């Protein structure tokens, strides 16, 4: 047994139980305990506990208790040779760490498990004098369109600039909800697209069975056991669909072809860190 993980779970359960007991005693109404977790008093206590770990919240905390149907999804499978010809033109092949690396000059392409695309261009020749958000978004979306990656099912969800390179993250959408972790990531500078990564889901069907997850205030208590987010600031809390083959028991990425995505809270921090709580 992983005692560290067990202790963390017990700590969270203890905190939730005690907070709910406080409001049951204070509030004579016979509300269901789940809905007590969206009351303003409970939310304030959650904020205080998070602040003790330096975790600030600079966004609204949703009050809904979500219940959504599961989605059956399947990974988009790539044809490595065809994709290499499209992105690189004439290419050679090397084997690096057991994976085939396609190469043409400064450009390389790696396709991990026939699912994850990693394209790099190490050229040092500048082709753009000035860049801004509008220009880099246009560069990224032209690349998506010109290489037949577009299905009008994505949304720009993250954008940042580190003084040299621009970083964009597009996320899959299904029925106006984000579907994580299905994404396209770009790194762009004056030489053009330095890096492109894509791991994509295709929607198969909506299942009849619905899943209810904890309210956002209750779910945020789990951050108390995540030391890597201590001292950070939450800027977005949104409901999304989420599938991770390892976390959801489907095996590793290499063996997984499809799975079931369920509702989760997508918590974004000011430094771009994403945490999914389901």
C-alpha positions as semicolon CSV with decimal commas, in nm:
position;residue;x (nm);y (nm);z (nm)
1;X;0,000;0,000;0,000
2;X;0,116;0,355;-0,080
3;X;0,097;0,493;0,276
4;X;0,184;0,848;0,170
5;X;-0,108;0,855;-0,073
6;X;-0,340;0,694;0,183
7;X;-0,251;0,954;0,444
8;X;-0,316;1,237;0,196
9;X;-0,658;1,094;0,116
10;X;-0,741;1,064;0,487
11;X;-0,635;1,425;0,546
12;X;-0,865;1,551;0,272
13;X;-1,153;1,333;0,393
14;X;-1,101;1,460;0,748
15;X;-1,104;1,825;0,635
16;X;-1,417;1,780;0,424
17;X;-1,600;1,590;0,699
18;X;-1,518;1,851;0,959
19;X;-1,617;2,144;0,739
20;X;-1,948;1,980;0,654
21;X;-2,017;1,898;1,021
22;X;-1,964;2,262;1,110
23;X;-2,229;2,375;0,864
24;X;-2,469;2,097;0,956
25;X;-2,454;2,217;1,316
26;X;-2,481;2,583;1,222
27;X;-2,751;2,536;0,960
28;X;-3,067;2,369;1,089
29;X;-3,186;2,298;0,735
30;X;-3,159;1,938;0,620
31;X;-2,957;2,010;0,307
32;X;-2,776;1,727;0,139
33;X;-2,410;1,732;0,241
34;X;-2,300;1,767;-0,121
35;X;-2,482;2,097;-0,156
36;X;-2,338;2,225;0,170
37;X;-2,001;2,228;-0,007
38;X;-2,116;2,506;-0,242
39;X;-2,235;2,736;0,035
40;X;-2,044;3,061;0,073
41;X;-1,929;2,974;0,427
42;X;-1,773;2,648;0,308
43;X;-1,606;2,823;0,013
44;X;-1,452;3,085;0,244
45;X;-1,305;2,813;0,465
46;X;-1,161;2,637;0,161
47;X;-0,993;2,962;0,051
48;X;-0,841;3,006;0,399
49;X;-0,701;2,653;0,399
50;X;-0,551;2,696;0,052
51;X;-0,400;3,030;0,148
52;X;-0,211;2,856;0,428
53;X;-0,019;2,681;0,149
54;X;0,023;3,005;-0,043
55;X;-0,243;2,909;-0,299
56;X;-0,441;3,219;-0,400
57;X;-0,765;3,222;-0,599
58;X;-0,821;3,512;-0,840
59;X;-1,130;3,383;-1,017
60;X;-1,487;3,282;-0,935
61;X;-1,537;2,934;-0,790
62;X;-1,825;2,754;-0,971
63;X;-2,117;2,659;-0,747
64;X;-2,259;2,376;-0,957
65;X;-2,248;2,008;-0,862
66;X;-2,193;1,862;-1,209
67;X;-2,358;1,548;-1,340
68;X;-2,266;1,467;-1,700
69;X;-2,274;1,162;-1,929
70;X;-1,950;0,985;-2,009
71;X;-1,804;1,028;-2,358
72;X;-1,647;0,742;-2,547
73;X;-1,339;0,872;-2,726
74;X;-1,063;0,717;-2,933
75;X;-0,712;0,837;-3,010
76;X;-0,638;0,977;-3,353
77;X;-0,397;0,727;-3,516
78;X;-0,127;0,864;-3,745
79;X;0,024;0,725;-4,063
80;X;0,392;0,803;-3,992
81;X;0,527;0,780;-4,347
82;X;0,249;0,989;-4,496
83;X;0,276;1,253;-4,223
84;X;0,656;1,269;-4,258
85;X;0,622;1,329;-4,631
86;X;0,366;1,603;-4,571
87;X;0,563;1,789;-4,299
88;X;0,920;1,723;-4,415
89;X;0,913;1,640;-4,785
90;X;1,209;1,416;-4,866
91;X;1,330;1,261;-4,542
92;X;1,569;1,013;-4,387
93;X;1,503;0,788;-4,086
94;X;1,698;0,726;-3,767
95;X;1,610;0,528;-3,457
96;X;1,634;0,725;-3,131
97;X;1,542;0,562;-2,798
98;X;1,349;0,294;-2,979
99;X;1,140;0,544;-3,178
100;X;1,182;0,633;-3,547
101;X;1,299;0,991;-3,601
102;X;1,222;1,137;-3,944
103;X;1,462;1,409;-4,057
104;X;1,508;1,663;-4,335
105;X;1,778;1,922;-4,268
106;X;1,684;2,122;-3,958
107;X;1,340;1,965;-3,939
108;X;1,259;1,648;-3,744
109;X;0,942;1,452;-3,679
110;X;0,874;1,193;-3,413
111;X;0,544;1,003;-3,385
112;X;0,519;0,826;-3,050
113;X;0,303;0,512;-3,046
114;X;0,142;0,632;-3,371
115;X;-0,048;0,890;-3,164
116;X;0,163;1,179;-3,035
117;X;0,322;1,404;-3,299
118;X;0,637;1,600;-3,213
119;X;0,766;1,824;-3,494
120;X;1,074;2,045;-3,451
121;X;1,248;2,299;-3,669
122;X;1,593;2,409;-3,550
123;X;1,650;2,666;-3,825
124;X;1,821;2,992;-3,719
125;X;1,707;3,189;-4,025
126;X;1,466;3,466;-3,933
127;X;1,160;3,489;-4,155
128;X;0,952;3,731;-3,946
129;X;1,066;4,082;-3,846
130;X;0,795;4,139;-3,588
131;X;0,552;3,910;-3,412
132;X;0,246;3,966;-3,196
133;X;-0,044;3,753;-3,080
134;X;-0,247;3,798;-3,398
135;X;0,045;3,700;-3,619
136;X;0,148;3,390;-3,422
137;X;-0,214;3,272;-3,402
138;X;-0,236;3,313;-3,780
139;X;0,090;3,116;-3,825
140;X;-0,035;2,834;-3,602
141;X;-0,380;2,810;-3,756
142;X;-0,246;2,819;-4,112
143;X;-0,017;2,529;-4,018
144;X;-0,317;2,339;-3,877
145;X;-0,521;2,404;-4,191
146;X;-0,244;2,340;-4,444
147;X;-0,161;2,004;-4,286
148;X;-0,524;1,884;-4,262
149;X;-0,534;1,891;-3,882
150;X;-0,836;2,120;-3,874
151;X;-1,187;2,000;-3,799
152;X;-1,316;2,320;-3,638
153;X;-1,317;2,134;-3,308
154;X;-1,048;2,319;-3,116
155;X;-1,006;2,632;-2,905
156;X;-0,703;2,844;-2,814
157;X;-0,689;2,792;-2,438
158;X;-0,341;2,914;-2,341
159;X;-0,110;3,183;-2,476
160;X;0,217;3,316;-2,335
161;X;0,541;3,492;-2,435
162;X;0,872;3,444;-2,254
163;X;1,055;3,733;-2,417
164;X;1,179;3,523;-2,708
165;X;0,920;3,262;-2,804
166;X;0,541;3,250;-2,812
167;X;0,361;2,945;-2,675
168;X;0,008;2,849;-2,781
169;X;-0,204;2,560;-2,661
170;X;-0,516;2,449;-2,846
171;X;-0,758;2,208;-2,680
172;X;-1,015;1,975;-2,834
173;X;-1,381;2,077;-2,793
174;X;-1,686;1,854;-2,781
175;X;-2,031;2,010;-2,759
176;X;-1,886;2,341;-2,635
177;X;-1,682;2,172;-2,362
178;X;-1,306;2,122;-2,357
179;X;-1,186;1,763;-2,386
180;X;-0,858;1,711;-2,198
181;X;-0,592;1,591;-2,256
182;X;-0,639;1,635;-2,629
183;X;-0,420;1,920;-2,744
184;X;-0,195;2,096;-2,994
185;X;0,102;2,296;-2,862
186;X;0,307;2,546;-3,063
187;X;0,634;2,723;-2,990
188;X;0,689;3,008;-3,239
189;X;0,961;3,271;-3,277
190;X;1,106;3,485;-3,559
191;X;1,229;3,171;-3,738
192;X;0,875;3,030;-3,754
193;X;0,735;2,721;-3,583
194;X;1,009;2,581;-3,359
195;X;0,799;2,301;-3,213
196;X;0,456;2,149;-3,271
197;X;0,306;1,874;-3,057
198;X;-0,031;1,709;-3,109
199;X;-0,218;1,436;-2,921
200;X;-0,578;1,420;-3,034
201;X;-0,904;1,241;-2,951
202;X;-1,194;1,170;-3,184
203;X;-1,543;1,172;-3,034
204;X;-1,725;0,838;-3,073
205;X;-2,050;0,858;-2,875
206;X;-2,225;0,989;-2,565
207;X;-2,307;0,721;-2,311
208;X;-2,633;0,695;-2,119
209;X;-2,470;0,669;-1,776
210;X;-2,402;0,999;-1,599
211;X;-2,123;1,070;-1,354
212;X;-2,149;1,319;-1,068
213;X;-1,828;1,472;-0,935
214;X;-1,757;1,677;-0,624
215;X;-1,832;2,047;-0,622
216;X;-1,549;2,282;-0,715
217;X;-1,493;2,407;-0,356
218;X;-1,468;2,050;-0,225
219;X;-1,244;1,941;-0,513
220;X;-1,005;2,230;-0,454
221;X;-0,918;2,084;-0,114
222;X;-0,718;1,818;-0,297
223;X;-0,466;2,086;-0,388
224;X;-0,357;2,082;-0,024
225;X;-0,165;1,760;-0,095
226;X;-0,003;1,886;-0,419
227;X;0,320;2,053;-0,313
228;X;0,407;2,154;-0,671
229;X;0,121;2,409;-0,672
230;X;0,198;2,566;-0,333
231;X;0,252;2,940;-0,366
232;X;0,075;2,962;-0,702
233;X;-0,232;3,161;-0,807
234;X;-0,545;3,006;-0,958
235;X;-0,680;3,214;-1,248
236;X;-0,939;2,977;-1,401
237;X;-1,167;2,700;-1,271
238;X;-1,380;2,541;-1,541
239;X;-1,567;2,218;-1,599
240;X;-1,426;1,998;-1,875
241;X;-1,417;1,639;-1,996
242;X;-1,099;1,455;-1,905
243;X;-0,930;1,129;-1,995
244;X;-0,586;1,005;-1,891
245;X;-0,511;0,638;-1,979
246;X;-0,287;0,584;-1,676
247;X;-0,509;0,756;-1,421
248;X;-0,830;0,600;-1,553
249;X;-0,701;0,245;-1,560
250;X;-0,685;0,201;-1,936
251;X;-0,312;0,126;-1,932
252;X;-0,033;0,332;-2,083
253;X;-0,054;0,549;-2,395
254;X;0,111;0,285;-2,610
255;X;-0,161;0,024;-2,551
256;X;-0,463;0,253;-2,529
257;X;-0,678;0,310;-2,836
258;X;-0,998;0,436;-2,677
259;X;-1,152;0,519;-2,340
260;X;-1,425;0,704;-2,155
261;X;-1,386;1,070;-2,070
262;X;-1,577;1,201;-1,770
263;X;-1,634;1,542;-1,610
264;X;-1,350;1,707;-1,421
265;X;-1,248;2,046;-1,289
266;X;-0,980;2,216;-1,500
267;X;-0,777;2,437;-1,267
268;X;-0,538;2,678;-1,437
269;X;-0,265;2,872;-1,253
270;X;-0,111;3,204;-1,351
271;X;0,213;3,036;-1,463
272;X;0,023;2,809;-1,705
273;X;0,016;2,500;-1,480
274;X;-0,293;2,286;-1,534
275;X;-0,443;2,051;-1,276
276;X;-0,741;1,823;-1,346
277;X;-0,956;1,706;-1,054
278;X;-1,221;1,441;-1,118
